Structures are given as structure tokens and as C-alpha cells.
Amino acid sequence: MKEQVKEITKENLNGQSNNANSKIDAIKELIFGENIQAYNSEFESLKADILAKKEELKNLMSTVESELLQNIDTLSTDINIRITDLESSVNDKLDNLDDKKVNRKLLSELFIKLGNKISE
């Protein structure tokens, strides 16, 4: 009996009785026990599910980021190749055009010489 009294009168650092706290916890457990345990287990399950989804989302974002960077790099290389090919094509066409085009000044000089020879 004396031990029970000592236990009741013991106080923790907050000044509340340990036994009073345990009694309140016991009453809460009796009234809400099954519901609180069900809610707690449900919340823990949801928390674990959210953390798993968060980790999965991080992995997916990392994968998408690396794929995007790779696609951008590939596209950049492809564009550079196409630009180089286009430059080569334009230069080739300009060279062909220069070969086909007659210089007007040269042509006029030739016509003048031809005219002078005819008149002689």
C-alpha cells in the first residue's frame, strides 16, 4: 500500500503525476483505443505509401531529366550536322553558278573586240 502511495505521489519533471498520466492514458485507451490504433496504423500506412511514391517520383524525375539532356545533346549534334551539310550544298551551288554565269564585264569586252574585228 505504501508503495502505491509513493507511486501516486511521484512527480515527473513537468510536475504531473506519473500515475495520473497513466490513468488518463488508460481511460483514453478504453474509450478510443481501437479507433486510435486503427487511425494510427492507417496514418502509418499512408505515410509509408507517400514516402514510397515520393521516392518513385524522384527516380522518375531523374530518369526524365537524363533522357531530356541526352535528347537535347542528340538534337544539337543533328542540327550541327544538317547546318554543315546545308553550308556545303550552298557553297557547291554557288560554285556551279559561278561556272555557269558569264561575267558581264568580260562579255562586254569580248563583244567590243568582236565588233572591232568585224569593223576592220
Residue pairs with C-beta under 8 A, 6 or more apart in sequence:
7 18
7 19
8 17
8 19
8 20
9 17
10 17
10 18
10 19
11 17
11 18
12 18
12 21
28 36
29 36
